[in-house]
Amino acid sequence: MNVFAIENFQLQCGAILPQAQLVYQTYGELNRDRSNVILYPTSYGAQHTDIDWLVSNDGILTPTKWFIIIINMFGNGLSSSPSNCGDCGLAEQGFWFTHLDNVTAQEQLLGEVFGIERLALVYGWSMGAQQAYHWGALYSDRVERIAAICGTAKTTDHNRIFLESLRYSLTGDPTWNGTGFDGIPDRGFRTFARIYASWAASQAFYREGLYYQFGYESLEDYLLRGWEAGYRKRDPRNLIAMIDTWLRCDLSDNPVYKSDYVLSMKTIQAKTLVMPSTSDLYFTPEDCDREAALIPNSSYLPIPSIWGHRAGNPYQNPEDAEFIRQAVWALLSG
């Protein structure tokens, strides 16, 4: 695990971090002409150790050929976050991170630490896909390929309702004091986990009881051990901070595109693979297909799965992992 610091980092919300911190991990070797770089930004609630399972010699991303960099996004508890940065408040204090902040800091890290000017691929799932799109639009001549797995370039109104329900579940806990927590939000965590579980997997996933194959004794056991226990490992302030980033995801909300969403999508030059899950409930296939149609050099390839959004991070699901692996290898070979 490595740490990159940026002094007096200007955030889009107007705040200045005296020392912004990006935590990252690398896999494989950088070649001489720096042409084998894959950037893999983290997703909601994840840290690099949660998602690097797909980096293996026969996996989706292969370190024998590619130099893979996983950068933890702001708010995830490793990079600058409310839990580790005294100057990092929440939206209630007029403070939030955006993907413009994430990508701007990542670009500075790549240049100053490795001298990297061009990316062979930006691979991202969920909020990682959001960052991949931002890379493609903000640095259009420096990104060769994008693999956007189960994510959109702009948060839809329907998705916003899901996100606000998560946020209200935490801030509605009795321990919430208006700007933070006076204790562990037990009621909030329980509600949060159940909302998330209901959206992240499809109705068919639950109808077929796929969770039983992983040793869970009941639906309640699955919700407690498979969902709630995991989110209880995260600082609730960080969970809110990442929601605030997600809520503000809009590829055109920056000084470059000035809210011209169609222009921001059409500016992406990278060969772009748009891969939703056919059963994703918040990054729906229809929304992803509409975005793919705006990108000049895109291909639309939905994952045929009942795993919902989790089809895009199939660490328990070899069939979907193989589908993604074949598509990404074909993208990279092209």
C-alpha positions in Angstrom: 0.0 0.0 0.0 1.4 3.4 -1.0 0.4 7.0 -0.1 0.5 10.0 -2.3 0.1 13.5 -0.8 -1.0 16.7 -2.5 -0.6 19.9 -0.6 -3.4 22.6 -0.6 -5.6 20.6 -2.9 -8.6 22.6 -4.2 -11.8 20.7 -4.2 -14.7 21.5 -6.5 -17.0 22.4 -3.6 -14.6 25.2 -2.8 -12.8 23.7 0.2 -9.1 23.3 0.3 -7.4 20.3 1.8 -4.1 21.3 3.4 -2.8 17.8 2.5 -5.0 15.5 0.4 -4.0 11.9 0.6 -4.4 9.2 -2.0 -3.8 5.6 -1.1 -3.0 3.2 -3.9 -1.7 -0.3 -4.8 0.1 -1.5 -7.9 0.2 -4.9 -9.5 2.6 -6.0 -12.3 5.5 -4.1 -13.8 5.4 -0.8 -15.7 7.1 -1.3 -19.1 9.7 1.0 -20.6 7.4 3.2 -22.7 4.7 3.2 -20.0 2.1 1.8 -22.5 0.7 -1.0 -20.4 -1.1 0.9 -17.7 -4.6 0.0 -16.4 -6.2 2.3 -13.9 -8.8 0.7 -11.6 -10.6 3.2 -9.3 -12.5 1.9 -6.3 -16.3 1.5 -6.0 -18.7 2.5 -3.2 -17.7 1.3 0.2 -14.7 -0.7 -1.2 -11.0 -0.4 -0.5 -8.4 -1.8 -2.9 -8.1 -5.1 -1.0 -11.9 -5.7 -1.5 -11.7 -5.6 -5.3 -8.3 -6.8 -6.3 -9.5 -10.4 -6.4 -9.9 -10.0 -10.2 -6.2 -9.2 -10.6 -4.5 -12.5 -11.4 -2.7 -14.3 -14.2 -5.9 -15.8 -15.6 -8.3 -13.2 -14.2 -10.0 -10.2 -15.6 -6.9 -8.0 -15.3 -3.6 -9.8 -15.7 -0.5 -8.4 -14.0 1.9 -10.5 -16.1 1.2 -8.2 -19.0 -0.4 -5.0 -17.5 0.7 -2.6 -14.9 -2.5 -2.2 -12.8 -3.0 0.7 -10.4 -5.9 0.6 -7.9 -6.5 4.1 -6.5 -8.8 4.5 -3.5 -11.3 7.2 -4.1 -11.8 10.1 -1.7 -14.1 9.2 1.2 -13.5 5.5 1.3 -11.5 5.5 4.6 -8.0 5.1 3.2 -7.7 8.2 1.0 -8.7 11.5 2.5 -12.1 10.8 4.2 -14.1 12.2 7.2 -12.7 9.5 9.4 -9.0 10.4 8.8 -9.0 14.1 7.9 -9.9 16.7 10.4 -10.7 19.2 7.6 -13.0 16.7 5.8 -16.5 17.4 6.9 -19.8 16.4 5.3 -22.3 18.2 3.1 -24.0 19.6 6.2 -20.8 21.6 6.7 -20.6 22.6 3.0 -18.0 20.0 2.2 -18.1 17.1 -0.3 -15.9 15.3 -2.8 -16.7 14.9 -6.5 -15.4 12.7 -9.3 -13.7 15.8 -10.7 -11.7 15.9 -7.5 -11.0 12.1 -7.7 -9.8 12.2 -11.3 -7.8 15.4 -10.9 -5.9 13.9 -8.0 -5.4 10.6 -9.7 -4.0 12.3 -12.8 -1.5 14.2 -10.6 -0.5 10.9 -8.9 0.1 9.1 -12.2 2.2 11.9 -13.6 4.3 12.7 -10.5 4.9 9.2 -9.3 5.2 7.2 -12.5 5.4 9.7 -15.4 2.3 8.1 -16.9 0.7 10.3 -19.6 -1.5 7.7 -21.3 -3.8 4.9 -20.1 -4.3 1.6 -22.0 -7.5 1.1 -20.0 -9.6 2.6 -17.2 -11.6 -0.3 -15.7 -14.3 0.5 -13.2 -17.3 -1.1 -11.6 -20.2 1.0 -10.2 -18.6 4.3 -8.8 -15.4 3.1 -10.5 -17.3 3.2 -13.8 -18.3 6.8 -13.0 -14.7 7.7 -12.6 -13.8 5.9 -15.8 -16.2 8.0 -17.7 -14.8 11.1 -16.1 -11.3 10.1 -17.2 -12.5 9.6 -20.8 -14.2 13.0 -21.0 -11.7 15.1 -19.1 -8.6 13.5 -20.6 -10.0 12.3 -23.9 -6.7 12.1 -25.8 -5.0 10.1 -23.0 -7.4 7.2 -22.5 -7.3 4.4 -25.1 -10.0 2.2 -23.6 -12.8 2.2 -21.0 -14.5 -0.7 -19.4 -17.6 0.7 -17.6 -19.1 -2.1 -15.6 -22.5 -1.5 -14.1 -22.3 2.3 -13.9 -23.4 5.5 -15.6 -21.8 8.8 -16.3 -24.7 10.7 -14.6 -26.8 9.8 -11.6 -30.4 9.3 -12.7 -33.4 10.6 -10.6 -34.4 7.0 -9.9 -31.0 6.2 -8.6 -31.0 9.4 -6.5 -34.0 8.1 -4.6 -32.1 5.0 -3.7 -29.1 7.0 -2.5 -31.2 9.4 -0.5 -32.9 6.5 1.3 -29.5 5.2 2.3 -28.4 8.6 3.5 -31.6 9.2 5.5 -31.3 5.8 7.1 -28.0 6.9 8.7 -28.8 10.5 9.5 -32.2 9.4 10.9 -30.4 7.4 13.6 -30.7 8.8 17.1 -27.0 9.1 17.4 -26.8 11.6 14.4 -26.2 15.1 15.8 -26.5 17.1 12.6 -22.9 17.0 11.5 -21.7 13.6 12.8 -22.5 10.7 15.2 -22.4 10.6 18.9 -22.2 6.9 19.0 -22.6 3.8 16.8 -25.8 4.2 14.6 -27.1 0.7 15.2 -30.6 1.4 13.9 -29.1 3.3 10.9 -26.7 0.4 10.0 -29.5 -2.1 10.1 -31.8 0.0 7.9 -28.9 0.9 5.6 -28.0 -2.8 5.0 -31.5 -3.8 4.2 -32.1 -1.0 1.7 -28.8 -1.8 0.0 -29.5 -5.6 -0.1 -32.9 -5.0 -1.7 -31.4 -3.0 -4.6 -28.1 -4.6 -5.2 -29.4 -8.0 -6.1 -32.4 -8.8 -8.3 -35.8 -10.2 -7.4 -34.8 -13.5 -9.2 -31.6 -13.7 -7.0 -33.8 -13.8 -3.9 -36.5 -15.9 -5.4 -33.9 -18.7 -6.2 -32.3 -18.3 -2.8 -28.8 -18.1 -4.2 -27.4 -17.0 -0.9 -27.9 -20.4 0.6 -25.0 -21.9 -1.4 -22.6 -19.6 0.5 -23.5 -21.1 3.9 -26.2 -18.7 5.1 -29.0 -20.4 7.1 -31.8 -18.0 6.3 -32.6 -14.7 4.6 -32.1 -12.9 7.9 -28.7 -14.6 8.4 -27.7 -13.4 4.9 -28.8 -9.8 5.6 -26.9 -9.8 9.0 -23.7 -11.5 8.0 -23.6 -10.9 4.3 -24.6 -7.2 4.4 -24.9 -5.5 7.7 -21.6 -6.9 9.2 -19.7 -5.6 6.2 -21.0 -2.1 6.4 -20.5 -1.9 10.1 -16.7 -2.2 9.3 -17.0 1.2 7.7 -17.2 4.6 9.4 -20.7 5.9 8.8 -19.4 9.3 8.0 -17.4 7.8 5.1 -20.5 6.0 3.9 -22.3 9.3 3.7 -19.3 11.1 2.1 -19.3 8.5 -0.7 -23.1 8.8 -1.2 -22.6 12.6 -1.5 -20.1 12.0 -4.3 -22.4 9.5 -6.0 -25.4 11.9 -5.8 -23.3 14.6 -7.5 -22.1 12.4 -10.3 -22.6 14.3 -13.6 -20.0 14.0 -16.3 -20.8 17.6 -17.5 -20.8 19.3 -14.0 -17.4 20.9 -14.3 -15.8 24.0 -15.9 -14.9 22.0 -19.0 -18.4 21.0 -20.1 -20.5 23.6 -18.2 -23.5 21.2 -17.8 -23.5 20.2 -21.5 -24.0 16.5 -20.8 -24.4 15.4 -24.4 -21.2 17.1 -25.4 -19.3 15.5 -22.5 -20.3 12.1 -23.6 -19.6 12.7 -27.3 -16.1 14.0 -26.4 -15.0 10.5 -25.1 -12.6 9.2 -27.7 -11.7 5.9 -26.0 -12.9 2.6 -27.3 -15.6 2.1 -24.6 -17.2 -1.1 -23.4 -20.5 -0.5 -21.7 -21.4 -3.5 -19.6 -24.5 -3.3 -17.4 -26.1 -6.2 -15.8 -29.4 -7.2 -17.3 -31.0 -7.2 -13.8 -29.3 -4.2 -12.3 -32.0 -2.1 -10.4 -30.1 1.2 -10.2 -27.8 1.3 -13.2 -30.4 -0.1 -15.5 -29.6 -1.6 -18.9 -31.8 1.0 -20.5 -29.9 3.9 -18.9 -26.6 2.4 -19.8 -27.7 1.8 -23.4 -28.8 5.4 -23.7 -25.4 6.5 -22.6 -23.6 4.1 -24.9 -25.4 5.6 -27.9 -23.8 9.0 -27.1 -20.2 7.7 -27.1 -18.7 7.6 -30.6 -16.7 4.5 -30.2 -18.7 2.4 -27.8 -20.0 -1.2 -27.7 -22.9 -2.2 -25.5 -22.6 -5.7 -24.0 -25.0 -6.4 -21.0 -24.1 -9.2 -18.6 -26.9 -11.8 -18.7 -27.2 -12.4 -14.9 -29.8 -12.5 -12.1 -27.2 -11.2 -9.7 -28.3 -7.6 -10.2 -25.7 -4.9 -9.6 -23.4 -7.4 -8.0 -22.9 -9.2 -11.4 -20.3 -6.5 -12.0 -18.2 -7.6 -9.0 -18.6 -11.3 -9.3 -16.1 -12.6 -6.7 -18.7 -15.3 -5.7 -20.0 -15.8 -9.3 -17.6 -17.6 -11.7 -20.0 -17.5 -14.6 -20.3 -13.7 -14.6 -16.6 -13.3 -13.9 -15.8 -15.3 -17.0 -18.2 -13.3 -19.2 -16.5 -10.1 -18.1 -13.0 -11.6 -18.4 -13.6 -12.6 -22.1 -15.1 -9.1 -22.9 -12.2 -7.2 -21.3 -9.6 -9.4 -22.8 -11.1 -8.8 -26.2 -11.2 -5.1 -25.6 -7.5 -5.1 -24.6 -6.4 -7.3 -27.5 -8.2 -4.9 -29.9 
